[in-house]
Amino acid sequence: MTELSWIDWTVMLTTLFTIVAYGVWKTRGSKNIESYLLGDKASNWWTIGLSVMATQASAITFLSTPGQAYMEGMGFVQFYFGLPLAMIIISAVFIPLYYRLKVYTAYEFLESRFDNKTRALTAILFLIQRGLAAGITIYAPAIILSQIVGWSLNFTILFIGILVIIYTVSGGTKAVSQTHKQQMGIIFLGMFIAFGMLISFIGDSVNFGQSLDIAGAMGKLNIIDTEFNPESKYNIWSGLIGGLFLQLSYFGTDQSQVQRYLSGSSVKESRLGLMFNGLLKIPMQFFILFVGVMVFVFYQFTTPPIHFNEANIAKIQQSEYAEEFNQLESNYNQLIETKKQAQLDFVAAKENGETVIIEAQKTTINQLQAKADAMREESKALILKVDENAETKDDDYIFITFVINYLPIGVIGLLLAVIFSAAMSSTSSELNALGSTATVDMYKRNFKKEGSDTHYLKASKLLTGLFGVFAILFATLASLFENLIEAVNILGSLFYGTILGVFLVAFFFKYIKGNATFISAVISQILIGVLFYLNRSGIYEIGYLWYNLIGPALVILFGFLFQIALPNKKDGDPMHNNSSAQ
């Protein structure tokens, strides 16, 4: 793999330090808790929209998503099909209510609707889920970037974590929103440059239309799966239904997103910000997936590594299996050359309209691809012989390997800045939200009810910093999931369903009171945990997106049952103690 030049180091570090310095300078001197947590409620719609997008678009998005498209095609985009409808529902129902109640966090509303224990439960579920997710958000890019830039894993984790803590603790929500604008600008610039150069490289062998023909023939452009199959991770039904409930919970009840639009200067600005996200998120995700598909096409005419994680290759080259691996790699490279010619023959047949030959060549290239995939699996088996604990899933290394090996000096530094910026943008939102929730929903409500504004400002900064330290520590102890972006989405799906269920009961089922809601939420969370265990154990298979539908359904169902069983309980009357919900 190509070593970074001083130009790449300069571009990367200058970009990152400039963003941090700008965030600290622009937002210096927060005087009170409202300024720190809500940014003086002065954000306009496009700042909100970019901040919402930056919060969701972590480094995992730019490392894992292209690799997922490379291996499985464009089907992952269905995950986001429920998002536009979720934005409409949140704009119509959630935002006006949050503004009317003048809350700092989403969970304050739950005390005014139910009671403090229900508010505390949802806040704790959020703190657990988002606290762990913050660690993964740092760890995911760090484990890959550490190999690319030659730093130790722990130093890379510290580098990302400390930079984020500096400006997030210093400036709060306003710093997060300001830096998000710069980070999203760098991200879009870098990805468009990478895509343009990728198309140029492919153009040496085939034109753009022919590259689409190749991707389509190999099943990489199969975007929509209409089969209703609960075991399938991604189909149009899981995306529209499970995805809708996941996005409702994430954008409507997750403080890392709620805090982004609560900083808006008005309900209108917040709504426009979410609509902006609803319109651009699917095209953005489609584009990132499409980059991965084009990397796949690029490697049809340029020999790819048999394994993309160079750390694993280095281990096997120093072992007794080196000769066996080298022979396998040589056979793999010969197969790639054969496949390259088959691709050219397919393109020629396509241009000439020779239907019979097209189908024959299509079959041939897919058979050759299957043989290449089998050889890749053999290489992974050899790696496991050397180190049985090695992580052989190398999807997350595919895009960064292309960047380092084929993009020119300077652009490599820019793309590395893209990945670091994405890690920082999502982590800053998470730490900001964790500090806010811990301060407002736990510390201020339950431990120090009569503190001064200055006291709560200091407490919020302290708690934000502590969660940053926790995220760094968790990141140093984490291990890779099969796919990093799935790891975050699975973790969210485990908790979001229950949290969303509580909010849906609060909004739409006035009959159900506090005690019934609390008990049903606890039972629902336990059952989702059991379902996840059964799924991971292979006892019962179901796509994780469905947890986001099952969770709310259980909360609502059990809520009715427990309320019927406790008809005379006078708890949790709507808006019974709004004044205490602080």
C-alpha positions as CSV (number, residue, x, y, z in Angstrom):
1,M,0.0,0.0,0.0
2,T,1.3,3.5,-0.9
3,E,2.8,5.5,2.0
4,L,1.3,8.9,2.6
5,S,3.3,11.8,1.2
6,W,4.0,15.0,3.2
7,I,1.4,16.7,0.9
8,D,-1.3,14.2,2.0
9,W,-0.3,14.7,5.7
10,T,-0.5,18.5,5.3
11,V,-3.9,18.4,3.5
12,M,-5.4,16.0,6.1
13,L,-4.0,17.7,9.3
14,T,-4.6,21.2,8.1
15,T,-8.2,20.5,7.2
16,L,-8.9,18.8,10.5
17,F,-7.2,21.4,12.8
18,T,-8.8,24.2,10.8
19,I,-12.3,22.8,11.4
20,V,-11.6,22.3,15.1
21,A,-10.1,25.8,15.5
22,Y,-13.0,27.4,13.6
23,G,-15.5,25.6,15.8
24,V,-13.8,26.7,19.0
25,W,-13.3,30.3,17.9
26,K,-16.8,30.8,16.3
27,T,-18.7,29.6,19.5
28,R,-16.5,30.8,22.3
29,G,-18.1,32.1,25.5
30,S,-21.4,30.3,26.0
31,K,-22.9,32.1,29.0
32,N,-25.8,30.0,30.0
33,I,-27.3,26.5,29.6
34,E,-29.7,27.5,26.8
35,S,-26.9,28.9,24.7
36,Y,-24.8,25.8,25.4
37,L,-27.5,23.1,24.8
38,L,-29.7,24.8,22.2
39,G,-27.2,27.3,20.5
40,D,-29.5,30.3,21.5
41,K,-32.1,28.8,19.2
42,A,-30.7,30.7,16.3
43,S,-30.0,28.1,13.6
44,N,-31.5,28.5,10.1
45,W,-33.0,25.7,8.1
46,W,-29.9,24.8,6.0
47,T,-27.6,24.8,9.0
48,I,-30.1,22.4,10.7
49,G,-30.4,20.2,7.6
50,L,-26.6,19.9,7.2
51,S,-26.2,19.2,10.9
52,V,-28.8,16.5,10.8
53,M,-27.1,14.9,7.8
54,A,-23.7,15.2,9.4
55,T,-24.9,13.6,12.6
56,Q,-26.1,10.5,10.7
57,A,-23.3,10.4,8.2
58,S,-20.5,9.0,10.3
59,A,-17.1,7.7,9.1
60,I,-18.7,4.3,9.0
61,T,-20.9,5.5,6.2
62,F,-17.9,6.3,4.0
63,L,-15.9,3.2,4.9
64,S,-18.6,0.5,5.1
65,T,-21.2,1.6,2.6
66,P,-19.0,1.4,-0.5
67,G,-17.7,-2.0,0.6
68,Q,-21.2,-3.2,1.2
69,A,-22.2,-2.2,-2.3
70,Y,-19.0,-3.8,-3.7
71,M,-20.0,-7.1,-2.1
72,E,-23.8,-7.1,-2.2
73,G,-24.9,-4.3,-4.6
74,M,-27.3,-1.4,-4.1
75,G,-30.0,-3.1,-2.0
76,F,-28.9,-1.3,1.2
77,V,-30.5,1.9,-0.1
78,Q,-33.9,0.4,0.8
79,F,-33.0,0.9,4.4
80,Y,-33.7,4.6,3.9
81,F,-37.0,4.3,2.0
82,G,-39.1,5.1,5.1
83,L,-37.1,8.3,5.9
84,P,-39.1,10.9,3.9
85,L,-42.4,9.8,5.5
86,A,-40.8,9.9,8.9
87,M,-39.6,13.5,8.3
88,I,-43.2,14.5,7.5
89,I,-44.6,12.8,10.6
90,I,-41.9,14.3,12.9
91,S,-42.5,17.8,11.3
92,A,-46.2,17.6,11.8
93,V,-46.3,16.0,15.3
94,F,-43.0,16.0,17.2
95,I,-41.5,19.4,16.4
96,P,-44.6,21.6,17.3
97,L,-45.0,19.8,20.6
98,Y,-41.3,20.1,21.6
99,Y,-41.4,23.8,20.8
100,R,-44.6,24.4,22.7
101,L,-43.3,22.7,25.8
102,K,-39.9,24.6,25.5
103,V,-37.9,21.5,26.3
104,Y,-34.2,21.0,26.2
105,T,-34.5,17.2,25.5
106,A,-37.1,15.0,24.0
107,Y,-37.5,13.0,27.3
108,E,-38.7,16.0,29.3
109,F,-42.0,15.7,27.5
110,L,-42.5,12.2,28.8
111,E,-42.7,13.4,32.4
112,S,-45.4,15.9,31.6
113,R,-47.3,13.1,29.9
114,F,-46.5,10.3,32.3
115,D,-44.1,10.5,35.2
116,N,-40.5,10.9,36.1
117,K,-39.7,7.2,36.1
118,T,-40.8,6.8,32.5
119,R,-38.8,9.9,31.6
120,A,-35.8,8.4,33.4
121,L,-36.2,5.0,31.7
122,T,-36.2,6.3,28.2
123,A,-33.3,8.7,29.0
124,I,-31.3,5.7,30.4
125,L,-32.0,3.6,27.4
126,F,-30.8,6.5,25.2
127,L,-27.7,7.0,27.3
128,I,-26.8,3.3,27.1
129,Q,-27.5,3.0,23.3
130,R,-25.9,6.2,22.3
131,G,-23.0,5.9,24.7
132,L,-22.0,2.6,23.2
133,A,-22.6,3.8,19.7
134,A,-20.3,6.8,20.3
135,G,-17.5,4.3,21.0
136,I,-18.2,2.3,17.8
137,T,-18.3,5.6,15.9
138,I,-14.8,6.4,17.0
139,Y,-13.5,2.8,16.8
140,A,-14.8,2.0,13.4
141,P,-12.7,4.4,11.4
142,A,-9.8,4.2,13.8
143,I,-9.1,0.5,13.3
144,I,-8.8,1.1,9.5
145,L,-7.2,4.6,9.5
146,S,-4.6,3.4,12.0
147,Q,-3.3,0.9,9.4
148,I,-3.4,3.5,6.6
149,V,-1.6,6.4,8.4
150,G,0.7,4.1,10.3
151,W,-0.5,5.1,13.8
152,S,-1.3,2.7,16.6
153,L,-5.0,1.9,17.0
154,N,-5.2,3.5,20.5
155,F,-3.4,6.7,19.3
156,T,-5.8,7.0,16.4
157,I,-8.8,6.6,18.8
158,L,-7.3,9.3,21.1
159,F,-6.7,11.6,18.1
160,I,-10.3,11.5,17.0
161,G,-11.8,11.5,20.5
162,I,-9.7,14.4,21.8
163,L,-10.3,16.6,18.8
164,V,-14.0,16.1,19.2
165,I,-14.0,16.7,22.9
166,I,-12.1,20.0,22.5
167,Y,-14.7,21.8,20.4
168,T,-17.8,20.0,21.7
169,V,-17.1,20.7,25.3
170,S,-15.9,24.2,24.5
171,G,-18.9,25.4,22.4
172,G,-21.7,23.0,22.9
173,T,-24.5,22.7,20.3
174,K,-23.5,25.9,18.4
175,A,-19.9,24.5,18.0
176,V,-21.3,21.2,16.7
177,S,-23.6,22.9,14.2
178,Q,-20.9,25.2,13.0
179,T,-18.3,22.5,12.4
180,H,-20.9,20.3,10.8
181,K,-21.2,22.8,7.9
182,Q,-17.5,22.7,7.2
183,Q,-17.3,18.9,7.6
184,M,-20.2,18.3,5.2
185,G,-18.5,20.6,2.7
186,I,-15.3,18.6,2.9
187,I,-17.2,15.3,2.7
188,F,-19.1,16.2,-0.4
189,L,-16.1,17.7,-2.1
190,G,-13.9,14.7,-1.4
191,M,-16.5,12.1,-2.5
192,F,-17.3,13.9,-5.8
193,I,-13.6,14.1,-6.6
194,A,-13.1,10.4,-5.8
195,F,-16.1,9.5,-8.0
196,G,-14.9,11.7,-10.9
197,M,-11.5,10.1,-10.9
198,L,-13.0,6.6,-10.5
199,I,-15.1,7.1,-13.7
200,S,-12.0,8.4,-15.4
201,F,-10.0,5.3,-14.5
202,I,-12.8,3.0,-15.7
203,G,-13.0,5.0,-18.9
204,D,-9.6,3.5,-19.9
205,S,-11.3,0.2,-20.4
206,V,-15.1,0.8,-20.9
207,N,-17.4,3.9,-21.1
208,F,-19.8,4.8,-18.4
209,G,-22.8,3.1,-20.1
210,Q,-20.8,-0.1,-20.5
211,S,-19.8,0.0,-16.8
212,L,-23.4,0.1,-15.9
213,D,-24.1,-2.9,-18.1
214,I,-21.3,-4.8,-16.3
215,A,-22.6,-3.9,-12.9
216,G,-26.1,-4.9,-13.9
217,A,-25.0,-8.2,-15.4
218,M,-23.3,-9.0,-12.1
219,G,-26.3,-8.2,-9.9
220,K,-24.9,-5.0,-8.4
221,L,-27.7,-2.7,-9.5
222,N,-30.6,-4.7,-8.1
223,I,-31.9,-1.8,-6.0
224,I,-35.4,-3.0,-5.0
225,D,-36.4,-6.4,-3.6
226,T,-40.2,-6.7,-3.5
227,E,-40.4,-10.1,-1.8
228,F,-41.9,-9.9,1.7
229,N,-39.3,-12.0,3.6
230,P,-38.8,-11.2,7.3
231,E,-35.5,-13.0,7.2
232,S,-34.1,-10.7,4.5
233,K,-32.1,-7.8,5.9
234,Y,-33.1,-5.4,3.1
235,N,-36.2,-5.4,1.0
236,I,-38.7,-2.7,0.2
237,W,-41.1,-3.8,3.0
238,S,-38.5,-3.8,5.7
239,G,-37.3,-0.4,4.5
240,L,-40.7,1.2,4.2
241,I,-42.1,-0.3,7.5
242,G,-39.2,-1.2,9.7
243,G,-37.2,1.7,8.3
244,L,-40.0,4.1,8.9
245,F,-40.2,3.2,12.6
246,L,-36.4,3.2,12.9
247,Q,-36.2,6.7,11.4
248,L,-39.2,7.9,13.5
249,S,-37.4,6.8,16.6
250,Y,-34.0,8.1,15.5
251,F,-35.0,11.5,14.3
252,G,-38.0,11.9,16.6
253,T,-36.7,10.7,20.0
254,D,-32.9,10.3,19.8
255,Q,-31.5,13.4,21.5
256,S,-28.5,13.5,19.1
257,Q,-30.9,14.5,16.3
258,V,-33.6,16.2,18.4
259,Q,-31.0,18.6,19.7
260,R,-30.1,19.5,16.1
261,Y,-33.5,20.8,15.2
262,L,-34.4,22.2,18.6
263,S,-31.6,24.7,17.9
264,G,-33.8,26.2,15.1
265,S,-35.0,29.8,15.4
266,S,-38.6,28.7,14.7
267,V,-40.8,25.7,14.1
268,K,-40.7,26.6,10.4
269,E,-36.8,26.5,10.2
270,S,-36.7,23.2,12.1
271,R,-39.3,21.7,9.7
272,L,-37.5,23.0,6.6
273,G,-34.2,21.5,8.0
274,L,-35.8,18.1,8.4
275,M,-37.4,18.3,4.9
276,F,-34.0,19.2,3.5
277,N,-32.6,16.0,5.1
278,G,-35.6,14.0,3.8
279,L,-35.0,15.1,0.3
280,L,-31.2,14.7,0.2
281,K,-30.5,11.6,2.4
282,I,-31.7,8.9,-0.1
283,P,-29.8,10.5,-3.1
284,M,-26.7,10.9,-0.9
285,Q,-26.8,7.3,0.2
286,F,-27.5,6.1,-3.3
287,F,-24.5,8.0,-4.5
288,I,-22.2,6.5,-1.8
289,L,-23.4,3.0,-2.7
290,F,-23.0,3.8,-6.4
291,V,-19.4,4.8,-5.7
292,G,-18.9,1.3,-4.2
293,V,-20.4,-0.3,-7.3
294,M,-18.1,1.7,-9.5
295,V,-15.1,0.5,-7.4
296,F,-16.3,-3.0,-8.1
297,V,-16.4,-2.3,-11.9
298,F,-12.9,-0.7,-11.6
299,Y,-11.6,-3.9,-10.1
300,Q,-13.0,-5.9,-13.0
301,F,-10.2,-4.4,-15.1
302,T,-7.6,-3.8,-12.4
303,T,-6.5,-6.7,-10.4
304,P,-7.8,-6.3,-6.8
305,P,-6.1,-7.7,-3.7
306,I,-7.2,-11.2,-2.8
307,H,-7.7,-9.8,0.6
308,F,-8.1,-6.1,1.4
309,N,-6.8,-6.0,4.9
310,E,-3.0,-5.7,4.6
311,A,-2.4,-6.3,8.2
312,N,-3.8,-9.9,7.8
313,I,-1.7,-10.4,4.6
314,A,1.4,-9.3,6.5
315,K,0.8,-11.9,9.2
316,I,0.3,-14.7,6.7
317,Q,3.4,-13.7,4.7
318,Q,5.5,-14.2,7.9
319,S,4.0,-17.7,8.6
320,E,4.5,-21.2,7.4
321,Y,1.5,-20.7,5.1
322,A,3.1,-18.0,3.0
323,E,4.0,-20.2,0.1
324,E,0.4,-21.7,0.0
325,F,-1.0,-18.2,0.1
326,N,1.3,-16.9,-2.6
327,Q,0.2,-19.7,-4.9
328,L,-3.4,-19.0,-4.2
329,E,-2.9,-15.4,-4.9
330,S,-1.1,-16.2,-8.2
331,N,-4.1,-18.4,-9.3
332,Y,-6.5,-15.6,-8.3
333,N,-4.6,-13.0,-10.4
334,Q,-4.7,-15.3,-13.4
335,L,-8.5,-15.8,-12.9
336,I,-8.9,-12.0,-12.8
337,E,-7.1,-11.7,-16.1
338,T,-9.5,-14.3,-17.6
339,K,-12.5,-12.5,-16.2
340,K,-11.2,-9.2,-17.6
341,Q,-11.3,-10.6,-21.1
342,A,-14.7,-12.1,-20.5
343,Q,-16.0,-8.7,-19.5
344,L,-14.6,-7.1,-22.7
345,D,-16.3,-9.9,-24.7
346,F,-19.6,-9.2,-22.9
347,V,-19.3,-5.5,-23.6
348,A,-18.6,-6.2,-27.3
349,A,-21.6,-8.6,-27.6
350,K,-23.8,-6.0,-25.9
351,E,-22.7,-3.3,-28.4
352,N,-23.4,-5.6,-31.3
353,G,-26.8,-6.7,-29.9
354,E,-25.8,-10.4,-30.0
355,T,-28.4,-11.7,-27.5
356,V,-27.2,-15.3,-27.3
357,I,-23.6,-14.3,-26.8
358,I,-24.6,-11.7,-24.2
359,E,-26.4,-14.3,-22.1
360,A,-23.5,-16.8,-22.5
361,Q,-20.9,-14.2,-21.5
362,K,-23.1,-13.0,-18.6
363,T,-23.1,-16.6,-17.3
364,T,-19.4,-16.9,-17.8
365,I,-18.4,-13.7,-15.9
366,N,-20.7,-14.6,-13.0
367,Q,-19.2,-18.1,-12.8
368,L,-15.7,-16.6,-12.8
369,Q,-16.7,-14.1,-10.1
370,A,-18.0,-17.0,-8.0
371,K,-14.6,-18.8,-8.4
372,A,-12.9,-15.5,-7.4
373,D,-15.1,-15.2,-4.3
374,A,-14.3,-18.8,-3.4
375,M,-10.6,-18.1,-3.6
376,R,-11.1,-15.1,-1.4
377,E,-12.7,-17.4,1.1
378,E,-9.8,-19.8,0.9
379,S,-7.4,-16.8,1.7
380,K,-9.5,-16.1,4.8
381,A,-9.3,-19.7,5.9
382,L,-5.5,-19.5,5.6
383,I,-5.5,-16.3,7.6
384,L,-7.5,-18.0,10.4
385,K,-4.9,-20.8,10.5
386,V,-2.3,-18.2,11.3
387,D,-4.5,-16.3,13.8
388,E,-7.8,-17.9,14.8
389,N,-8.9,-14.6,16.3
390,A,-8.2,-12.5,13.1
391,E,-11.1,-10.5,11.6
392,T,-11.3,-11.7,8.1
393,K,-14.3,-9.6,7.0
394,D,-12.5,-7.1,4.8
395,D,-15.4,-5.2,3.2
396,D,-14.6,-2.0,5.2
397,Y,-11.2,-1.8,3.7
398,I,-12.2,-1.9,0.1
399,F,-12.9,1.8,-0.6
400,I,-9.9,3.1,1.5
401,T,-7.6,0.6,-0.3
402,F,-8.7,2.1,-3.7
403,V,-8.2,5.6,-2.3
404,I,-4.7,5.0,-1.1
405,N,-3.5,2.9,-4.0
406,Y,-4.9,4.8,-7.0
407,L,-5.8,8.4,-6.2
408,P,-3.2,11.1,-6.7
409,I,-1.2,12.8,-3.9
410,G,-3.2,15.5,-2.2
411,V,-6.6,13.9,-3.0
412,I,-5.6,11.0,-0.7
413,G,-5.1,13.5,2.1
414,L,-8.5,15.1,1.3
415,L,-10.3,11.7,1.4
416,L,-8.7,10.8,4.7
417,A,-9.8,14.2,6.0
418,V,-13.3,13.2,4.7
419,I,-13.3,10.1,6.8
420,F,-11.8,11.8,9.9
421,S,-14.3,14.6,9.5
422,A,-17.3,12.2,9.3
423,A,-16.1,10.5,12.5
424,M,-15.8,13.8,14.2
425,S,-19.2,15.1,13.0
426,S,-21.3,12.2,14.2
427,T,-19.3,11.7,17.5
428,S,-19.7,15.4,18.4
429,S,-23.5,15.2,18.0
430,E,-23.5,12.1,20.2
431,L,-21.4,13.6,23.0
432,N,-23.4,16.8,22.8
433,A,-26.7,14.9,23.2
434,L,-25.3,12.6,25.9
435,G,-24.1,15.5,28.0
436,S,-27.5,17.3,27.5
437,T,-29.6,14.2,28.5
438,A,-27.4,13.4,31.5
439,T,-27.6,17.0,32.7
440,V,-31.2,17.8,32.1
441,D,-33.0,14.4,32.5
442,M,-30.8,12.8,35.2
443,Y,-28.7,15.3,37.1
444,K,-30.9,18.4,37.2
445,R,-34.1,16.5,37.6
446,N,-33.1,13.9,40.2
447,F,-29.9,15.1,42.0
448,K,-29.6,18.9,41.9
449,K,-32.9,20.6,41.3
450,E,-32.1,24.1,42.5
451,G,-28.7,24.8,41.0
452,S,-27.7,28.1,39.2
453,D,-27.5,28.4,35.5
454,T,-23.7,28.6,35.7
455,H,-23.7,25.4,37.7
456,Y,-25.7,23.5,35.1
457,L,-23.5,24.9,32.3
458,K,-20.4,23.6,34.1
459,A,-22.1,20.3,34.8
460,S,-23.1,19.9,31.2
461,K,-19.5,20.5,30.0
462,L,-18.2,18.1,32.6
463,L,-20.6,15.4,31.6
464,T,-20.0,15.9,27.9
465,G,-16.3,15.5,28.5
466,L,-16.8,12.4,30.7
467,F,-19.0,10.7,28.0
468,G,-16.2,11.6,25.5
469,V,-13.7,9.7,27.8
470,F,-16.1,6.8,28.1
471,A,-16.5,6.6,24.3
472,I,-12.7,6.6,23.9
473,L,-12.3,3.8,26.5
474,F,-15.1,1.7,25.0
475,A,-13.5,2.2,21.5
476,T,-10.2,0.8,22.8
477,L,-12.1,-2.3,24.0
478,A,-14.4,-2.8,21.0
479,S,-14.1,-5.5,18.3
480,L,-15.4,-5.5,14.7
481,F,-18.8,-6.6,13.8
482,E,-19.4,-8.2,10.4
483,N,-20.0,-4.8,9.0
484,L,-19.4,-1.5,10.8
485,I,-22.5,0.3,9.5
486,E,-24.7,-2.6,10.4
487,A,-23.2,-2.7,13.9
488,V,-24.5,0.9,14.6
489,N,-27.9,0.2,13.0
490,I,-28.3,-3.0,14.9
491,L,-27.4,-1.3,18.2
492,G,-29.9,1.4,17.4
493,S,-32.6,-1.1,16.5
494,L,-32.2,-2.9,19.8
495,F,-33.3,0.2,21.8
496,Y,-35.1,2.6,19.4
497,G,-38.3,0.4,19.2
498,T,-39.0,0.6,22.9
499,I,-38.2,4.3,23.1
500,L,-40.4,5.0,20.0
501,G,-43.2,2.9,21.5
502,V,-43.2,5.1,24.7
503,F,-43.5,8.3,22.5
504,L,-46.2,6.8,20.3
505,V,-48.3,6.0,23.4
506,A,-47.6,9.5,24.7
507,F,-48.8,11.1,21.5
508,F,-51.7,9.0,20.4
509,F,-53.0,6.7,23.2
510,K,-54.1,9.0,26.0
511,Y,-55.9,6.1,27.7
512,I,-52.6,4.5,28.7
513,K,-51.1,6.1,31.8
514,G,-47.6,6.2,33.3
515,N,-47.4,2.9,35.3
516,A,-48.7,0.8,32.4
517,T,-46.4,2.5,30.0
518,F,-43.4,2.0,32.2
519,I,-44.0,-1.7,32.8
520,S,-44.8,-2.4,29.2
521,A,-41.6,-0.6,28.1
522,V,-39.4,-2.7,30.5
523,I,-41.0,-5.9,29.3
524,S,-40.7,-4.8,25.6
525,Q,-37.0,-4.1,26.0
526,I,-36.4,-7.5,27.6
527,L,-38.3,-9.3,24.8
528,I,-36.3,-7.4,22.1
529,G,-33.1,-8.5,23.9
530,V,-34.4,-12.1,23.9
531,L,-35.3,-11.9,20.2
532,F,-31.9,-10.6,19.4
533,Y,-30.2,-13.4,21.3
534,L,-32.3,-16.0,19.5
535,N,-31.5,-14.4,16.1
536,R,-27.7,-14.3,16.8
537,S,-27.8,-17.9,18.0
538,G,-29.5,-19.0,14.8
539,I,-32.5,-20.3,16.6
540,Y,-34.9,-17.9,15.0
541,E,-34.0,-15.6,12.1
542,I,-35.5,-12.1,11.5
543,G,-34.0,-9.0,9.9
544,Y,-33.0,-6.5,12.6
545,L,-35.0,-3.7,11.0
546,W,-38.2,-5.4,12.2
547,Y,-37.1,-4.8,15.8
548,N,-38.2,-1.2,15.2
549,L,-41.7,-2.3,14.4
550,I,-41.9,-5.1,17.0
551,G,-40.7,-2.8,19.9
552,P,-43.4,-0.1,19.5
553,A,-46.1,-2.8,18.9
554,L,-45.2,-4.5,22.2
555,V,-45.2,-1.3,24.2
556,I,-48.6,-0.3,22.9
557,L,-50.1,-3.8,23.3
558,F,-48.8,-4.4,26.8
559,G,-49.7,-0.8,27.6
560,F,-53.3,-1.4,26.9
561,L,-53.3,-4.8,28.7
562,F,-51.7,-3.3,31.9
563,Q,-53.9,-0.3,31.8
564,I,-57.0,-2.5,31.7
565,A,-55.6,-4.6,34.6
566,L,-55.0,-1.3,36.6
567,P,-58.1,0.7,35.6
568,N,-58.3,2.7,38.8
569,K,-54.7,3.9,38.9
570,K,-54.6,7.7,38.6
571,D,-51.1,8.0,37.4
572,G,-49.5,9.8,34.5
573,D,-52.4,12.1,33.6
574,P,-51.6,14.0,30.4
575,M,-49.6,17.2,31.1
576,H,-50.2,16.8,34.9
577,N,-46.9,18.2,36.0
578,N,-45.5,20.2,33.1
579,S,-43.9,22.7,35.4
580,S,-41.7,20.0,36.9
581,A,-40.5,18.6,33.6
582,Q,-37.2,20.4,33.6
